[in-house]
Amino acid sequence: MDIRCGLLGRSLSHSYSPQIHRELGAYPYRLFELEETEIPVFLKRADWTGINVTIPYKKTVYPYMDEVSPASRRIRSVNTVIRRPDGSLYGDITDVYGFTETVRKSGVCVSGKQTLVLGSGGASAAVCAALEALNAPYTVISRRGENNYENIDKHAGARIIVNATPVGMYPKNGEAPLDLSRFPQLEGVFDLIYNPARTALILQAGALGIPAFNGLYMLVAQAARSAELFTGGKITDETVERVYNKLAQSMRNIVLIGMPGCGKSTLGAEIAALTGREFYDSDAEITRLTGRKPSEIIRADGEAAFRDTESGVLRELGKRSACVIATGGGAVLRSENYAYLRQNGVVVWLKRELDALDDTDRPLLDRAHVRELYAVRAPLYTRFADISTEITGDADVSARRVLATINEYQEGRA
């Protein structure tokens, strides 16, 4: 069977779909970047047998379908198109399946629970169709209309919130569509965004002890359903889990925190070499951007000025994916850096004997008072870190120990 597939959209350079479909099937998968005026001719071409459709064309292709699934007909949107042997086009919206599977995986019961769906676009429509099938009463919140962000307090009893807006999505990391503390009965949060992995909304939920889930599993699950339509075969839940875990791990930053002079930069470069990731040292980035070393900034302008600069650098570094990031020893002193580092990263606290710390050109590392400095910072390292590991002066051994610890952590969360 000759299967030729791909993704249709306007701007696709950052798409994860080719990576996902390589894992799901052995068929060719291309990217088709087109303007809207090119779509009618493209749909008549015979050089593809199945395509996924992403924004902004999910509704654009709908009128060209010869037949659509009930879910597509309900929301008049298509994200998967199959060219049948007779040349006719069949359209489906596998986003509905993807969100349904996300809810199943989460373990959060939505049946009978009042749900707020933020946003009224195509993603929102797919979520609403899934919620109806899951017997979850919902209200759509939009910027205008009867239910909006100005009168959202009348829905303070909501128990589930789904963000189907792009608020908080890369590159506008750090934004949240609302304040979750206004919903005291909240039991679960779903954010369809997957870059960053932890949006401001998800970080809010975590701080409040509310289970929260991003959109990456939905992306993989809907792709799996598309692959089934492409091939006529069945993709197991185990395969979906494997692809999801592999993608999540490949996207995640490895962020190193710890005392000044513990070896974060050396170890970070070693980990990057072992994993094939890009490496960024926040102190080196500060020097590149300002033309001055951190020690020079501290001596000339004071520590507060340096911390301002450092936070700005960490804000930008934290937006990246699939990198190794070594931070300065005092990165944990600013509370805003918590979100910057955790939004896309697994944060590793590198622990080393205090007597082995390198104090070269480190004006804030007073050897006589290093234990007092550690006593202040240790609780902050604990708060920031997902995991911690003991290291030594052997970079290769320590790097492999860090990677083994990360693997254990990720397997425990799978």
N, C-alpha and C positions, 0 to 999 in steps of 0.2 A: 504494500500500500504506500503510495507516494504522498507523504505528508510534508507540507511546507507552511510554516507558521511565522507569526511575527506580532509586533506591537505597533498600532497606529496611534499617532499623537502629533502634537506640534513641536514639543521640545522634550527629547528623550535621553539626553546625554547622561542623566543621573539615574536612569531606570534600573531597578534590580530584576526586572522581568527576564532578561536573557539568562542571568545567573540562576534564577529559580527554575526556569524551564529546562536548562541543561541538566539539572538534577532530577527533574520529573520525567523526562522522556528523551529519546534518541533522535528527535526530529530537528531539522534546521529551524532556527528562530531568529528572524531579522527585525531591525527597527525601521519603521516607515515614518519618517518625519515629513509631514505634508501640511500645506495650507488648506483651509476649508474648501476653497474653490477646486482643489485637485481631487477631492474625495469621490465625487460621482464617477469619474473615469477610473480611479483606483479600484473601486468596488467591482467594476466590470472586468478587471484584469484576471488572467488565469494563472498568474505566477504565485498564488498562495491558495491554500486549502482551508486555513483557519487563522483568524487574527483576534488578538485582544485589542480593545479600544480604550484609551485613557482620555482624561480631560485634555482639551475641551470638546471632544467629539462624540461622547456617549449618546447624546440626544441627536446630534447631527446625522448619524448613520441610521437612526431608527426608521425614518420613512422609506429607506431603500430596502428594507427587509421584506422578503416574501412571506415569512412566517416568524413569529416570535413566541417565546415562552410566556406562560401566564404572568410571571413576575415582571417580565419586560413590558408586557402590555399594560400592567397596572401602573407602572411608573414612567412608561414611554421612554425607556432608556435601554441601551445595549452596551455591554462591554466584552462580549464574545460573539464572533460571527463565524459560521461554518458555511463553506461553499459545498453544496451537495453535488453528487455526480451529475445531476441534470442541470447544474449551473445556478440553481435557485439558492437564495441566502436565508439562513436561519440564524436568528439572534436570541441571545440569552443575557441575563444580568447575574453573573455569578457572585457579585458583591453581596447579594442577599444570603447566599449560602455561606460566604466567607464570614459575615458577621454572626450568623447563627452558630457556626463552628467556634468562633471566638468566645461566645457566651458559654457554649458547652465546655470548652477547655477551662474557662475561668473558674467554674464551679459555683458561680454566683447565680442564685435563682431569681429570675426576673418575672416569672409568672405571677400575675395579679398585683404587681408592684408598680406604683406610679413612677413613670420614667419621663425625664426631660431630654429631648433631643435638640441639641444646639445646632442651629443652621437649617436652612430650607432648600438647599441645593440637591444635586443628584445623589451625593453620598447619603444625605439625610433621608431621601426617599427610599433608598435601599435598606437603611436601618429600620425605617418605619414598617416596611413590608416584612422584615424579619421579626420585629416586635409583635406585629399582629399574629404571625404564625406561632409565636411563643406565648401568646395570651398575656402580653404586657401592655396595660393601658399607657398611652404616651401623649405628651403635649410637645409640639414643635415650638421652639423659641427662636424668633428671628429679630432682626434689627427694627423691623416695622410690623405692624399688624396687631391683632388683639393680644397676643402673648409675646412680649418683648423683654429686653433686658432692663427696661425702666420699671416694669411692674413685676419683675420675676419673684419678688418676695411673696407674692400670693401663691407661689408653688413651693414654699419652704418645706412642705411635707414630702417632697420627692425623695424616693429611696434609691433610684438609679439615675445617673446622668451619663449621656453619651455626647461627646464632642464630635460633631460632623462638620466643623468649620476648619479653615486653615490657620486659625489663630494659635500661635505658638510653634508653627512649623518653620523649619530651616528656610531662610536665614534669619527669620524674626524670632529666634529662640528667646525664651524668658517671658513671653506674653501669655496671659491666661484669659479665657473668655469670661470668667466669673470667679467669685470668692466662695469656695466650698464650705467655709465655716458658717455660711448662711443657711445650710441645709442640715439640721441636727439629726435627721433620721436616715441620712445617706448610708447605703450599704455597699455600693459599688460604683466605680467610675470606669468608663470605656472612652479612650481617646483614639480616633482613627488614625492619628498621626503616628508615624514610626521613625521620623527623623526630625528632632532628636528622639532617642528611645525613651527618655524620661522628660516629658514636657513639663512646663511649669504647673500645669493642672495635675499631672501624675505626681509630681513632687509634693504639691499641696496635699493630695490624698494620702501620700505616705506619711507626712507629718501628722495627719489627723488619724492615722491608723485605719484608713479605709482601703480595701482592696482596689487596685487600679491596674488597667491593662492597656497597652498601646495597640497600634493597628498592624503590627508586623504579622501576627498569626493570621489575621484576616487577609492580608496580601498573599500569603502563601496558600491558604485554604482556597481562596477564590481562583488562584492560578491552577491549583490541583484540579478543581472542578472544570476549568477551561481545558486542561490537558486531557481529561476524560472525554470531553466533547470532541477534541481534536482527533483522538486516537480510537475512540470507541471502547477503550479499556477501562480498568478499575485501578485507582490509586489508593493504597491502604492508608489508614490513619498513621501507621508506623512510619510510612514514607513521608507524610506531611510533617510529622514531628521531627524526623531526621533533617529534612530540608530547613525547617524553621530554626532548629537549634544551630545548624551550621551557619545559616545566614546571620542570625543574631550574634553569634560569636565572632564572625568575620567583620561585622560592622562596629563592634564595641571597641572603644579606646581602652588601653591599659594605662592607668594614671598612677604614678608613683609619688607618694608623700613620705615624709619622715624628717628626722633631725638634720640640720645643716651638716654637711660633710659626711653623711652616712654612705654616699656612693650612688645617689639616684641617677646622676647624669651618666656615669660609667655603666651602670647596670641597665639603664634605659636604652643606651646604644647597643648593648649586647642583646637585649631582648628583641629590639627592632631587627637586628641582623638575623637572629634565630627564626623570627616569624615573618620576615619579609615586609614589615610595616615601616611606614615613615616614622622618623623620630624627631620630636621637638623638645627642646630644653627651654623652660620659661625664662630662665636667667639669660640664656643666649639670645632669645627673642627680644628681651628687653634691651640688651646691648645693641642688637641689630637695628632696632627701631629708634633708639635714643642716641646711639653713638657713645654711650657711657656704660661701664660695668655697674652692676647693682651696688657694689661697695662704694663706687664713686658717687652715685646718686645719694646714698645714705649719708656719706660724710659731708656732701655739699648741701643737700636739701633737707635732710632728716628722714627718719624712717617712715613717717606718715606719707610723705610725697612718694617714696618708693613703693609703698603698699598700694597707693592709687594707681601707679603705673602697672604694677604687677597684676592687679585685678583686671585692668583693661586688657592685658595680654591673655590672661586666663579665660576671660570671657570669649575671646576669639578662638583660642586654641580648643576650648571645650566644645565648640560647634563642629569640629572636625570629626571624622569617623575613621575607624581602622588604623589608628595611630598609637604610638607610645609617647606619653607625655611625662617628662620629669619636671616636678615643681620645685620651687624654693622651699627651704625648711619652714618658713613662716607663712606659707600660703593659706594655712588653716586659721590664721588670725582674723581674717575678714570673713564674716558670715556669708556674704554674697558669693564667695568662691565655692561654697558647698554646691550650689546649683550648677555653676559653670563646669565643675569637674565631674559631677555625677550624671549630668544630663545624657551623656553618651558613653560613659566610662565605667569600668570596674576599677575601684580605687583601692590600691594596695599600700598598706603601711609597711615600710621597710624598717625593721628593728635591727639595731646593731649596738654592740657594747659601746657605752659612752666614751670610754677611754680610747677607742679606735677611731673616733670622729676626726676628720681632717679640718683643722681650723684655718687653713691657708686663705688669706684675703677674705675673711668672714668677720666683719667688725661686730656683728651681733652675737657671735659665739665666743663668749668669755670662758676660757678653760676653767677658771677658778669657780665659776658659777654655773657650769653646764648642767649640774643636777637640778638646780633651781629652775633653769630654763626648761628642762625636760618635764619637771613636775607641772609646769604651767601648760605645756603643749600636749602632753600625753593624752589628756581627756579630749582635746580637740582632734588629735589624730584618730582616736577611737570613734568619735562622732562621724568624721568624714569617711572613714574606711569601710569598705565592704569586707575586706579580709586583711590579715597581717601575716608576715612571715619573717623569721630570723635570717639575717644574711651575714656573710663574712667578707673578707677581702678578695676572695676568689670570684671574679665576675662571672665566669662561665658556670661554675657550680651554683652560685646564687641565682643567676638568671634562670637556670633550669628549675631550680627550686620554686621560684616565683611562678613560672609557667605551670608547674605541676599543681601548685596551690590554686591557681586560677581555674585550671581544668576541674579540680575537685569541687570548687565552688559552683562552677557552671553546671556540672553534672547534677549537683544537689538541687539546683533550681529548675532543671529540665522537667 
